[in-house]
């Protein structure tokens, strides 16, 4: 690869200003990539689209020609690198993310469990207990399970890694 060809770099954006920085960089002709993910806040049935890497985005630039275009852009804090030197990111990393996020740049994680499925807890203090999925998952990877404990139905939120599907 030519040393002067555009390379991908990571920049730090101001807190919760990734989209603003991305828009400002686009006005300066800088190619950007802001991977985002669909999250469901705990206790909510609605979805929120949030940055996959909060506070960071990728820029594809010729570092010698566009360094100051990026550094002086509103919403941008700094380049990420070693000391003061920006470090390029391997193209395959960005390509990997772009393929998985699609044309909108949004990663859609499908919950591995559905409401109403019967599951068994496989580890921890509730190991062996059976319940029904009440809420398939949050952005934090937790699942709400309705279980019968002490002759009462109780909601328990557990990591999805410690449950397995069972037949009804």
NUFI-868713 format. One line per field, with one value per residue (C-alpha): residue number from 0; z, x, y. Coordinates in Angstrom, 2 decimals. Each point is the difference from the previous one (the first is absolute). Example, Ala and Ser with C-alpha at 12.3 -4.5 7.8 and 13.67 -1.06 7.14 Angstrom:
<pts>
k c(0_1) .
z c(7.80_-0.66) .
x c(12.30_1.37) .
y c(-4.50_3.44) .
</pts>
This chain:
<pts>
k c(0_1_2_3_4_5_6_7_8_9_10_11_12_13_14_15_16_17_18_19_20_21_22_23_24_25_26_27_28_29_30_31_32_33_34_35_36_37_38_39_40_41_42_43_44_45_46_47_48_49_50_51_52_53_54_55_56_57_58_59_60_61_62_63_64_65_66_67_68_69_70_71_72_73_74_75_76_77_78_79_80_81_82_83_84_85_86_87_88_89_90_91_92_93_94_95_96_97_98_99_100_101_102_103_104_105_106_107_108_109_110_111_112_113_114_115_116_117_118_119_120_121_122_123_124_125_126_127_128_129_130_131_132_133_134_135_136_137_138_139_140_141_142_143_144_145_146_147_148_149_150_151_152_153_154_155_156_157_158_159_160_161_162_163_164_165_166_167) .
z c(0.00_-0.88_3.08_-1.18_-0.85_2.36_3.15_2.76_3.38_3.21_1.45_3.35_-0.15_2.72_2.35_-1.80_-3.02_-2.40_-2.56_0.18_-0.58_-2.87_-1.66_0.44_-1.45_-3.00_-0.68_-0.25_-2.46_2.52_-0.40_3.34_1.45_3.21_0.77_2.09_1.77_0.79_3.78_2.17_3.32_3.04_0.88_-3.35_-3.12_-2.22_-1.86_-0.06_-2.59_1.72_-1.05_0.14_1.38_1.98_-0.40_-3.08_-3.77_-2.95_-2.61_-3.29_-0.91_-1.50_3.31_-1.53_-1.90_2.32_3.55_0.85_-1.75_2.58_3.10_-0.32_-0.71_2.56_2.04_-0.42_3.04_-1.35_-2.05_1.79_-0.19_1.80_1.78_-2.44_-3.12_-1.59_-0.72_-3.10_0.40_-2.26_-2.89_0.74_3.42_-1.51_-2.88_2.53_1.86_-3.20_-1.28_3.28_0.38_-3.54_-2.03_2.94_2.25_2.56_1.64_0.71_2.64_-0.05_3.46_0.24_2.15_-0.64_2.44_1.25_-0.56_2.76_1.36_2.71_2.04_-0.53_2.51_3.24_3.06_-2.12_-1.96_-1.13_0.41_-2.93_-1.14_-2.91_-1.88_0.83_-1.69_-2.59_0.80_0.52_-1.48_3.04_-0.97_2.81_-0.29_2.26_0.96_1.79_2.50_2.64_3.31_3.35_-1.71_-1.46_-3.47_0.25_-2.63_-0.10_-2.28_-0.93_-2.55_-3.17_0.09_2.99_-1.49_-2.55_-1.94_1.02_-1.61_1.60) .
x c(0.00_1.23_1.10_-1.95_-3.24_-2.92_0.10_-2.53_0.61_-2.01_-0.83_-1.45_-3.15_-1.39_-2.43_-3.21_1.03_1.06_-2.74_0.75_3.72_-0.87_-2.16_2.70_2.67_-2.21_-0.26_3.79_0.02_1.24_-1.25_-1.36_-1.47_-2.03_-1.15_-3.17_-2.03_-3.69_-0.44_-3.04_0.33_-0.75_-3.68_-1.00_-1.57_1.37_3.29_2.74_2.74_3.30_3.68_1.63_3.13_-1.29_2.27_1.83_-0.34_2.13_1.36_1.65_2.59_3.36_1.62_2.44_-2.66_-3.00_1.38_-0.91_-3.38_-0.86_1.70_-1.64_-3.49_-2.69_-0.96_3.38_2.26_3.08_1.47_0.43_3.52_3.27_0.94_-0.69_0.36_-3.26_0.07_-1.73_-2.58_0.29_-2.47_-1.31_-1.28_-2.12_-1.13_-1.06_-2.14_-1.42_-1.14_-1.77_-1.62_-1.33_-0.53_-1.50_2.95_-2.33_0.70_-3.25_0.47_-2.81_-0.92_0.71_-3.10_-3.64_-2.72_-1.85_2.83_0.68_3.55_2.14_2.68_3.30_2.34_-0.06_-2.26_-3.14_1.57_-2.55_-3.06_-2.37_-1.76_-1.56_1.62_-1.88_2.37_2.48_2.92_1.55_3.07_1.86_-0.61_-2.45_-3.34_-3.03_-1.39_-3.30_0.54_-2.09_1.84_-1.62_-3.39_0.16_0.85_3.20_1.85_3.73_2.49_2.93_2.83_-1.12_3.16_-1.32_-3.32_-0.90_-3.18_-2.05_-3.06_-3.28) .
y c(0.00_3.48_1.95_3.06_-1.79_0.60_-2.13_-0.54_1.64_0.19_3.38_0.90_2.10_2.20_-1.74_-1.00_2.08_-2.75_0.78_3.73_-0.66_-2.34_2.68_2.66_-2.31_-0.77_3.75_0.01_-2.90_-2.58_-3.57_-1.25_-3.16_-0.01_-3.54_-0.03_-2.67_-0.39_-0.26_-0.58_1.84_-2.18_0.03_1.50_-1.46_2.78_-0.11_2.62_0.33_0.78_0.03_-3.42_1.70_3.01_3.01_-1.30_-0.13_-1.00_2.41_-0.95_2.62_0.71_0.94_2.50_1.92_-0.21_-0.19_3.58_-0.27_-2.66_1.42_3.43_-1.36_0.93_-3.07_-1.71_-0.36_-1.80_-2.81_-3.30_-1.36_-0.48_3.21_2.81_-2.17_-1.19_-3.73_-1.31_-2.75_-3.03_0.27_-3.50_1.14_2.76_-2.24_-2.66_2.56_1.49_-3.40_-0.78_3.42_0.28_3.18_1.96_-0.84_-1.63_-3.34_-1.81_-2.64_-2.47_-1.28_-3.69_-0.57_0.88_0.99_-3.09_-2.50_-2.52_0.12_-1.57_1.79_-1.84_1.71_1.94_-0.08_-0.61_-2.88_-2.57_2.22_0.37_3.14_1.85_2.89_3.18_2.46_-1.33_2.23_3.35_1.64_-1.32_-3.66_-0.72_-1.80_0.33_-3.42_-0.64_-2.83_-1.66_0.33_-0.76_-0.41_3.50_1.21_2.04_2.01_-0.70_1.75_-2.23_0.03_-1.74_-2.17_-1.98_-1.09_-2.66_-0.78_-3.00_-1.53_1.06) .
</pts>
